[in-house]
Amino acid sequence: MSSKLRLIILGAPGSGKGTISSRIVRDFKVSHLSSGDILRKHIREETELGLKVKELVSRGQLVSDDLITKVVLAELGRLSSTSWLLDGFPRTLSQCKALDAKKVPVDRVINLNVPFDVIVNRLKHRWIHPPSGRVYNLEFNPPKSPMRDDVTGEPLIQRSDDREDVVLQRLKIYEKQVKPLVDYYTSKKVLETFTGNTSDFIWPLVKTNLQALKAQKHAAETEEHQLAKIDSTSSSKEPVTHTGHKYAPDDFRRVRFEVAEKKVSPNWGIDLIAQDPVVVCNERIVWSSGGGPLGHPKVFIRLDAPEIHDCGYSGRKFIHKKFYDPSKHGASITYDDYLKEMHKQEFAA
């Protein structure tokens, strides 16, 4: 089972976004979707969208939110069954919401946080060889001959937007533009910020985080698969939910799962039910049963949320161990003890 990763990377100009992106692509085998590269591809292939973009660029106009969103969503649709990394998109809050509106899953937003003074110092020493695109840094990656390309010997130039005053202005603009995106994805609990001065320092942090995310997704998908197998063998051939089995309207068993109050039989409820202790579980998915001579089916319960999960049929309360607070939730028993007691009751029947 291969767990897909859907990633977005945010980072100021000069933050090392390109370096981190290339390493993610290399180590996690994801498709790298750069909004700039996508637009250039459409222009080169003279697609309908590419012609529109070319016309805008020739007139010195910006590509609209709607147009860039349409282009990116088309690419994501083509890669719906694979892992991908979005770079350069979204840039605005409306683009974030457009992804949500199309139900595009986002597993992690990687936010690179490199101090502005480090970026300014890095870019003001950056010189390039325009014909080849080769980049040099006068401090840590200087050319062999001063201000000359190592391969051709041709002069190097500094881009106008790499001057110190221009870089600082670009960074201030980026900081203002990215804040709504950071707030938005923070609220969705998918953003992780990685702080450091160099890509070599930041990369191990990013890699460890993504490895844990991939393992977590794999575990969740495995549990979903196992639950689906359990469901496929159920006598009702219908999904099992946290509220119990679903039965046809004319099935006599249906009434047992439409009651609102607890229906715990004093003959079949376990002894500890009098104190109503919560069942504390290590498992993410557990089952509850009222037992009894009618052969009551199991009710499967997911313990994802930090709250008490009340099985309205059996009367038992369940919670995952990491969410259990004795001062808040009161007395408890372990899930193992609960299963042993249920086995004893059902065996006695």
N, C-alpha and C positions, 0 to 999 in steps of 0.2 A: 504494500500500500504506500503510495507516494503522496506526501502531504504538500499541497501547493502553497506557495508563499505569494501574497499580493502586497507589494511594498511601495512606499513613497519616500523619496529622500528630499530633505530641505537643507539648504546651506547657502550662505552668502557667497558672492563672488570671491574666489581665492581661498575658500574654506577647505578645499580638498575634496569637494563633492565628486569630481571626476575620478579621483584615485579610489575613494571608498566605493563608488559605484562599480568600477572595474573589478575590484576584489570581491564584491558581492556576486557579480555575474560569474566570476571564475570559480568561487568556492560553493555557491549554492545553485549553480546552473539555472539562472533565471534569465528571461529575456529583458534586455535593457531598452526601455522606451523613452528616448529623449524627445521632447516636444519639438525642439529645433531640428533634430535629425529627421523627424517624421515630416515636418513641413518641407524641408529641403528635398526629401525623397519624392513628395508629391509634385513639387516644382520641376524636378528633373524628369519625372515620368509624364509630365504634362497632363495630369489628371484634371478632372473638372475642378476639384478643390485646389489643386496646385496652380491652375491658371488664375483662380480668384486671388490666391495668396500672392502670386507673382505680380498681379496688377496692383494690389495694395502696397507691396514693398516698393514697386517702381515709383509710386506716388508719394512715398515716404510716410505712409499711414500704418498704424498698428493693426495687427490681426485681431478681430473682435473676439470677445469671450465665446460667443455662439459658434464661430467658425472653428476656433482651435479646439473647443469642446467636441464638436462634431468629428473632427479629424482624429482626436485621441480616442474617443469612444469607438470609432470604427476599428482602430487598431486593437483595442482591448477585446472587442467582440471576436476578432480573428484569433486572439490568444486566450480565449475563455477557459481552455482546458490545460493551460500551462501556468507556470510561475512567472511573475513579471516584476520589474522595478520601474516605477514612474519617476522621471527626472525632468524638472522644468514644468511640471503640471501636477497638481493645480497651482496656480499663482494667485487666485482670488477666491473669496468666500463663495461667490456664485458658482465657480468651477467645482469647489468641494461639494456643494449641494447638488450639482448636476450629476456627479458620480453617485451620490446617494439616491437621487431620483431614479437612476437607471439600475439601482441595486448592485452596483459594482462593489464587491467585498474588498475591504482594506484591512489587512492583518497587523501592519506595523507602519508607523510614520517615523522615519529616522531623521532627527533634527540635529544637525551638526552645529555646535556652539564653539567657535574659535574666536578668541578676543580680537577686537577690531585692530588694536595696535600691532598684533602679530600679522594679521592679513595685510595691513598697510605696508609693513616692513617687507613682507614677502613679495607683494606685487610691484612695489616701487623698484625692486631689483630684478624684475622679470624683463627679459629681452627676447625677441623672437626672430626667426628667419622666415619672412613672409612666404616665399615660394613653397617651402616644404612644411611649414607649420612647426618646425622644431623650436622648443622652448628652452631657454637657459636662465639660470638664476645666478647673479653675480656673486652671491654669498656662498651657496652650497652646491651649485652645479654650474660653474663658470665655463665659458668656451676655452679651448686650448690656447687660442690666440685672442688677445683682447678685442672684444667687440666684433669677432669674425666667426662665421658658421664653421663648425668642425669639418663638415663634409665638402662644402663648395668654396669656403674661404670668403664668401660674400658678406657684406656688412649686415649687422644685426640692427634692428630698430626697436624702439619702445612704443607700444601702442599708446595713443593719446589718453585712453581711459585707464591706463596703468600709472599715470602720474599721481603723486601722493594726494594732492588736493581733490582730484577727480575720484580717486578710490574712496576717500573718506565720505564724499558726498553720495556715492553709489551705495555705500554701506548703510548710511542713515536712511536712504530711501528704502533699501531692502528691509531694514529693521521695522520700519513702519508698515510695509506691505505684508510681512510674514506674520506679524502678531495675531491678526484675526485667524489665520490658518492654525497657528500653534494653539490658540485658545479653543478653536473648534475641535481639533483632534484630541486635545487634552480632555475635553468634556466627554469624548467618546472612548476614552481610556485605551487608545491605541498609539499614542505618541510617546517616544522615548528620546530624551535629549542626551547627547554624548559630548562632553566638554574636554577640550585639550588643545595644545598648541600645534601638534603635528598629526598627520594621518597615521604615522606609525604608532603613535600612542592611542589614537582613537580606534583604529581598526580592530584590535583584539577585543575591545569592549563591545563593538558592534557585532562582531562574529559570535561572541559568546551569547549575546542576547538573541540573535537569530537562531542559533543552534537550539537554545531553550524553547523558543517559540515553535520551531519545527517539531521538536519532540512533544511539546504540549499538544499541537494540532494532531500529530500522529496518534497519541494516546486517546484523544477525544474521538477521532474517526474510528479507531479500533473499537471503542465502547459503543459507538453508534452502530457499527457493523454487528457486534455481538447482540445488541438489543434488537436489531432487525431480525436476526436469526431466531431469537426467543419469540418474537412476535409472529414470525412465519409459522411456528409450530403450535401457536395457541389454537384452541378448539374453535374459537369464534372467527378466526382468520381476519380479525380486525385489529387496528393498532392498539397498543397498550399505552395509556397516558398516565400522568400523575394522578388523575382522578379515577382511574380504573378502566376495566374493559368496556368497550362499546358494543351494545347488542342491538339487534333489529327491533323496531317498534313493537312487533308482535311476539317478541321473545319473553317468556315469563320471568327470565332472570334479570331483565332490565330494571325492574322496580328496586332491586337491592342497591343499585348505584345511583338512584335519583333522590335518595333521602338526604336531607340537609343536616339533621342532627346525628350524633353518634348512635350506632346500633350495636353496641357491644353486649353480647350475650353473657350474663353472669356465670353461665356454665362453661363457657369456652374462652372468655377473656382471661388472660394470665393473671396470677395473683397480684402482681405489682401494679395492675391497672388502677387499683384503689388509690394509690398515691400518684398515679398518672405521671411517672417519670419519663423524661425524654430519652429516646434511644440515640446514643451518640455513635456515629459511624465513620469509619475510615474510607468507605466506598463512596463513589459518586452516584451510583445507581443501586438502590436496595429494593427489597420487596416487603410488603405487609400483607397479612392474612388474618381473617377473623377466625379461621378454623371452623370446626363444626360438622355436623352430620350431613349437611347438604353439599359438602365438598367445595367450599368457597374458593374461588380462584384467587391467585396472587394479584396484588395491585403493585405495579412498579412505580417507584418514586425517584425523581431526580433531585439531588441535593446541591444544586449549583448556587442557589441564592443564600445569602447570610441571614437566614430566618428559619423559624420552625416550620416544618412541613407536616401538616396534620392529615392523616389518613382518615377521612370522615367515616369510612366503613368499619375499620377495625378499632378505631378510637386511639391508635397509637400516634405519638409525635416523634418525628425524626429530624436530625440535624447533622450536618457534617462536622467532624471533630474540630476543624480549624475555625468554625464559627461558634462553637459552644462556649458559653460563659456561665459557670455555675451560679454566680450571683444574680444573673439575669434569667436563666432558664430553669433553675432549680435542680432537683434530684435527677439522676440519670442511671441508665444501665447501658452496657455495651451492646453492640449489634450481635456479637457472638452469643452473649447470654440470651438475648431476645430469640435468636434462632434455635438455641437449645431448648428454651422453654416452649416455643411453638412446636418443635418436633415432639416433645414430650406430650403435649396436649393432643396433637393429631394422632400420635401413636396410641394414645389411650382410647381414641375413638374406635 
